Amino acid sequence: MWFLALVGAVVIGAVTPPTEYLTWLPILLAGLVILTFFIQLGIQRKEGFVFRAMTSITGAVIVLAAATAILVAIA
């Protein structure tokens, strides 16, 4: 998920106007959260579900927080 968060942030930074960064980055995060749960539920392993989901979502939040700070600073 971290890689997808980075790729999504780069695409958002390249494609959207600066006034819409703060609209599309939370939408990306919501999509990543949903995708995380689909992937984790698809694995069908009970052990470590919460840890795997938490790690994935936390990493995405950190990547997108850094991307938000960078995009807002250069806008």
C-alpha positions in Angstrom: 0.0 0.0 0.0 2.9 2.3 0.7 4.0 2.1 -2.9 0.5 2.7 -4.2 0.2 5.7 -1.9 3.4 7.2 -3.3 2.4 6.5 -6.9 -1.1 8.0 -6.3 0.4 11.1 -4.6 2.8 11.6 -7.6 -0.1 11.2 -10.0 -2.3 13.6 -8.1 0.6 16.1 -7.9 1.2 15.9 -11.7 -2.4 15.8 -12.9 -4.6 17.9 -10.6 -4.4 21.7 -10.1 -2.9 22.8 -6.8 -6.2 24.0 -5.5 -7.5 20.4 -5.5 -4.6 18.6 -3.8 -6.5 18.6 -0.5 -9.5 17.1 -2.1 -7.9 14.2 -3.9 -5.4 13.1 -1.3 -8.1 12.1 1.2 -10.0 10.3 -1.5 -6.8 8.3 -2.3 -6.4 7.4 1.3 -10.0 6.2 1.5 -9.4 4.0 -1.5 -6.2 2.6 0.0 -8.0 1.8 3.2 -10.8 -0.1 1.3 -8.2 -1.9 -0.8 -6.2 -2.9 2.3 -9.3 -4.5 3.8 -10.1 -6.3 0.5 -6.6 -7.7 0.3 -6.4 -8.7 3.9 -9.8 -10.4 3.8 -8.8 -12.1 0.6 -5.7 -13.6 2.3 -8.1 -15.5 4.7 -5.5 -15.7 7.5 -6.8 -14.8 10.9 -3.4 -14.5 12.6 -2.1 -11.0 12.4 -5.0 -9.4 10.5 -5.1 -6.3 12.7 -1.4 -5.8 12.7 -1.1 -6.2 8.9 -4.0 -3.9 8.2 -2.8 -1.3 10.8 0.8 -1.4 9.3 -0.5 -1.0 5.8 -2.8 1.9 6.6 -0.3 3.6 8.9 2.3 3.5 6.2 -0.1 5.0 3.7 -1.1 7.8 6.1 2.6 8.6 6.6 3.4 8.7 2.9 0.3 10.8 2.1 1.0 13.2 5.0 4.5 13.8 3.6 3.1 14.2 0.1 0.6 16.7 1.4 3.2 18.7 3.1 5.4 18.7 0.0 2.5 19.5 -2.4 1.2 22.3 -0.2 4.7 23.8 0.1 5.4 23.9 -3.6 1.9 25.1 -4.5 
